[in-house]
Amino acid sequence: MSTPAPAPLLEVTGLQASYGATRVLHGVDFRLNEGSITALLGANGAGKTTTLRALCAMVATQGAISFGGERIEAKATEDIVRLGIAHVPDGRGTFVNLSTEENLRLGAYTRRDKAEVARDFERIYGYFPRLKERRHQQAGTLSGGEQQMLAVSRALMLRPRLLLLDEPSFGLAPLIVRDIFNIMRVINEREKVSILLVEQNASMALALADHAYLIETGRIVLSGTADEIKRDDAVRRSYLGF
């Protein structure tokens, strides 16, 4: 007898999302396996950011969202965070008037394991030594790349099972983007943090991801392994430029 496939960590079925009377998602279905990196690709306005916001109960939704086998679509945002879903929004969302270290402490606000939190500071600073150098510096005075590192690090302080990353490359120099993506790969492999990546740089996203979905006007129109998506002619012409 064949071994049944493991249940996905995240499963989304018939997801609709609206801002007031304007519907943005029109029945989105996708799944993400534990320990995987899944990319969500699409043009501006396709519904990528709204999908991440819908997973965190930050926008009105209909449909089913299961995380770790538990339905979460009716839960409040703070309860979803406590389950282990950390969201790094576009625009980074750092608290600019707080120090780097104070931002990181906010990332661990739901945790009660204070000794582990203290150890996690050193773990995070191991990934991003530049943040340790600037731990007492006001976050608003950090460079764009440092602020993105801080946003990712603050999410990791939650010790999440699933990390939602929204456009981590936006506005950053290519070398900084490469460093951040390399660290994301290490975190996924070493700590088994699953990642759902929204990214307009399709080439970099597909190089990092195991699986990918293409969303257009609020609907999933293509899915497959990252290699399969790379080889699709329409994706190559529209998103990869060759």
C-alpha positions as CSV (number, residue, x, y, z in Angstrom):
1,M,0.0,0.0,0.0
2,S,1.2,3.5,-0.8
3,T,1.7,6.0,2.0
4,P,-0.9,8.7,1.9
5,A,0.4,12.2,1.3
6,P,0.8,14.3,4.4
7,A,-1.9,16.9,5.1
8,P,-0.8,20.4,4.0
9,L,0.2,22.9,6.7
10,L,-2.0,25.5,5.0
11,E,-5.0,24.8,2.8
12,V,-7.2,27.5,1.2
13,T,-10.4,26.7,-0.5
14,G,-12.8,29.1,-2.3
15,L,-11.2,32.2,-0.7
16,Q,-13.0,35.4,-1.6
17,A,-11.9,38.8,-0.2
18,S,-13.3,42.3,-0.4
19,Y,-12.6,45.9,0.5
20,G,-16.1,47.3,1.1
21,A,-18.1,46.6,-2.1
22,T,-15.0,45.8,-4.1
23,R,-14.2,42.1,-4.4
24,V,-10.5,41.4,-5.0
25,L,-10.3,37.6,-4.7
26,H,-12.8,35.4,-6.5
27,G,-12.5,31.9,-5.1
28,V,-8.8,31.2,-4.6
29,D,-7.6,27.7,-3.9
30,F,-4.1,26.7,-2.9
31,R,-2.1,24.7,-0.4
32,L,1.3,24.8,1.2
33,N,3.1,21.9,2.7
34,E,5.0,21.9,5.9
35,G,8.6,22.9,5.5
36,S,8.1,24.2,1.9
37,I,8.6,27.6,0.3
38,T,5.7,28.5,-2.0
39,A,5.7,31.6,-4.2
40,L,2.6,33.6,-5.2
41,L,3.3,35.4,-8.4
42,G,1.3,38.0,-10.3
43,A,1.2,41.5,-11.6
44,N,0.4,44.6,-9.5
45,G,-3.3,44.5,-8.5
46,A,-3.7,40.8,-9.1
47,G,-4.6,40.0,-5.5
48,K,-1.3,38.8,-4.0
49,T,-1.1,41.2,-1.0
50,T,-4.8,40.8,-0.4
51,T,-4.3,37.0,-0.2
52,L,-1.8,37.4,2.6
53,R,-4.0,39.9,4.4
54,A,-7.0,37.5,4.1
55,L,-4.9,34.7,5.8
56,C,-4.4,37.1,8.7
57,A,-8.0,38.2,9.0
58,M,-7.1,41.7,8.0
59,V,-9.8,42.0,5.3
60,A,-13.3,40.7,4.9
61,T,-13.3,37.1,3.6
62,Q,-15.5,34.1,2.6
63,G,-14.2,30.6,2.1
64,A,-12.2,28.1,4.1
65,I,-8.7,28.5,5.5
66,S,-7.1,25.6,7.4
67,F,-3.8,25.8,9.2
68,G,-2.3,22.7,10.8
69,G,-5.7,21.0,10.3
70,E,-7.6,23.7,12.2
71,R,-10.1,26.1,10.5
72,I,-8.9,29.7,11.1
73,E,-11.0,31.9,8.8
74,A,-13.3,33.0,11.8
75,K,-10.4,33.8,14.2
76,A,-9.1,37.2,15.1
77,T,-5.8,38.4,13.8
78,E,-4.1,38.1,17.2
79,D,-5.3,34.5,17.6
80,I,-3.9,33.6,14.1
81,V,-0.5,35.1,15.2
82,R,-0.5,32.9,18.3
83,L,-1.0,29.8,16.2
84,G,2.3,30.6,14.5
85,I,1.6,32.7,11.4
86,A,3.9,35.7,11.1
87,H,3.3,38.4,8.5
88,V,5.9,40.7,7.0
89,P,3.9,43.3,5.2
90,D,4.9,45.2,2.1
91,G,6.5,48.5,3.2
92,R,8.2,46.6,6.1
93,G,6.0,48.0,8.9
94,T,8.7,48.8,11.3
95,F,8.0,51.0,14.3
96,V,10.2,53.8,13.3
97,N,10.4,55.6,16.7
98,L,11.5,52.5,18.5
99,S,14.9,51.0,18.6
100,T,15.9,47.9,16.6
101,E,15.9,45.8,19.8
102,E,12.5,47.2,20.9
103,N,11.0,46.2,17.5
104,L,12.4,42.7,18.0
105,R,10.8,42.5,21.5
106,L,7.5,43.4,20.0
107,G,7.8,40.4,17.7
108,A,7.9,38.1,20.8
109,Y,5.0,39.8,22.6
110,T,2.8,36.6,22.5
111,R,5.6,34.4,24.0
112,R,6.0,33.6,27.6
113,D,9.3,31.6,27.4
114,K,11.6,34.5,28.4
115,A,14.8,32.6,28.5
116,E,14.2,31.3,25.0
117,V,13.3,34.8,23.8
118,A,16.7,36.0,25.1
119,R,18.5,33.2,23.2
120,D,16.5,34.1,20.1
121,F,18.0,37.5,20.1
122,E,21.4,36.0,19.6
123,R,20.0,33.6,17.0
124,I,18.5,36.5,15.0
125,Y,21.7,38.5,15.3
126,G,23.6,35.5,14.0
127,Y,21.5,35.8,10.8
128,F,21.6,39.6,10.6
129,P,24.8,40.8,12.4
130,R,24.2,44.3,11.1
131,L,21.1,44.5,13.3
132,K,23.2,43.7,16.4
133,E,25.5,46.6,15.5
134,R,22.4,48.8,15.3
135,R,20.3,47.3,18.2
136,H,20.1,50.6,20.1
137,Q,19.5,52.7,16.9
138,Q,16.1,54.1,16.1
139,A,14.5,51.9,13.4
140,G,13.5,55.0,11.3
141,T,17.2,55.8,10.8
142,L,18.1,52.4,9.4
143,S,18.6,51.9,5.7
144,G,15.9,50.3,3.6
145,G,17.8,47.0,3.5
146,E,18.3,47.1,7.3
147,Q,14.6,47.9,7.8
148,Q,13.7,44.8,5.7
149,M,16.0,42.7,7.8
150,L,14.4,44.1,10.9
151,A,10.9,43.3,9.6
152,V,11.8,39.7,8.8
153,S,13.7,39.4,12.2
154,R,10.7,40.7,14.1
155,A,8.5,38.1,12.5
156,L,11.0,35.3,13.3
157,M,11.0,36.3,17.0
158,L,7.5,34.9,17.1
159,R,9.0,31.4,16.3
160,P,6.5,31.0,13.5
161,R,5.5,27.8,11.7
162,L,4.6,29.9,8.7
163,L,6.2,33.1,7.5
164,L,4.2,35.3,5.1
165,L,6.6,37.6,3.1
166,D,5.1,40.4,1.0
167,E,7.5,41.9,-1.6
168,P,10.7,41.6,0.4
169,S,12.8,42.8,-2.5
170,F,10.9,46.0,-3.1
171,G,13.1,49.1,-3.4
172,L,16.3,47.3,-2.3
173,A,19.6,46.9,-4.0
174,P,20.2,43.5,-5.7
175,L,23.0,42.5,-3.3
176,I,20.8,43.2,-0.3
177,V,18.0,41.2,-1.9
178,R,20.3,38.3,-2.6
179,D,21.5,38.3,1.0
180,I,17.9,38.3,2.4
181,F,16.8,35.5,0.1
182,N,19.8,33.4,1.0
183,I,19.0,33.9,4.7
184,M,15.4,32.9,4.0
185,R,16.6,29.7,2.4
186,V,18.8,28.9,5.5
187,I,16.0,29.6,7.9
188,N,13.7,27.3,5.9
189,E,16.2,24.5,5.8
190,R,17.6,24.8,9.3
191,E,14.5,25.8,11.3
192,K,11.9,24.2,9.0
193,V,9.9,27.5,8.9
194,S,7.5,27.3,6.0
195,I,7.3,30.4,3.8
196,L,4.6,31.9,1.6
197,L,6.4,34.4,-0.6
198,V,4.6,37.2,-2.5
199,E,7.2,38.6,-4.9
200,Q,7.2,40.6,-8.2
201,N,10.7,39.5,-9.0
202,A,9.6,36.2,-10.4
203,S,13.0,34.9,-11.3
204,M,14.3,35.3,-7.7
205,A,11.1,33.9,-6.2
206,L,11.2,30.8,-8.4
207,A,14.9,30.2,-7.6
208,L,13.9,30.1,-3.9
209,A,10.6,28.3,-4.0
210,D,9.6,24.7,-4.3
211,H,6.1,25.4,-5.6
212,A,4.4,28.4,-7.2
213,Y,1.0,29.8,-8.0
214,L,0.2,32.5,-10.5
215,I,-2.7,34.8,-9.7
216,E,-4.4,37.0,-12.2
217,T,-7.4,39.3,-11.3
218,G,-8.1,37.5,-8.1
219,R,-8.0,33.9,-9.5
220,I,-5.3,31.3,-9.5
221,V,-4.6,30.6,-13.2
222,L,-1.5,28.3,-13.0
223,S,0.2,26.2,-10.4
224,G,3.1,23.7,-10.3
225,T,6.6,23.1,-9.1
226,A,8.9,26.1,-9.4
227,D,10.7,24.3,-12.3
228,E,7.4,23.7,-14.1
229,I,6.4,27.3,-13.7
230,K,9.7,28.5,-15.0
231,R,9.3,26.4,-18.2
232,D,5.8,27.7,-18.9
233,D,6.0,29.9,-22.0
234,A,3.4,32.5,-20.8
235,V,5.3,32.9,-17.5
236,R,8.6,33.2,-19.2
237,R,7.3,35.9,-21.6
238,S,5.3,37.9,-19.0
239,Y,7.4,37.5,-15.8
240,L,10.8,36.2,-16.6
241,G,11.6,38.4,-19.7
242,F,12.7,35.7,-22.1
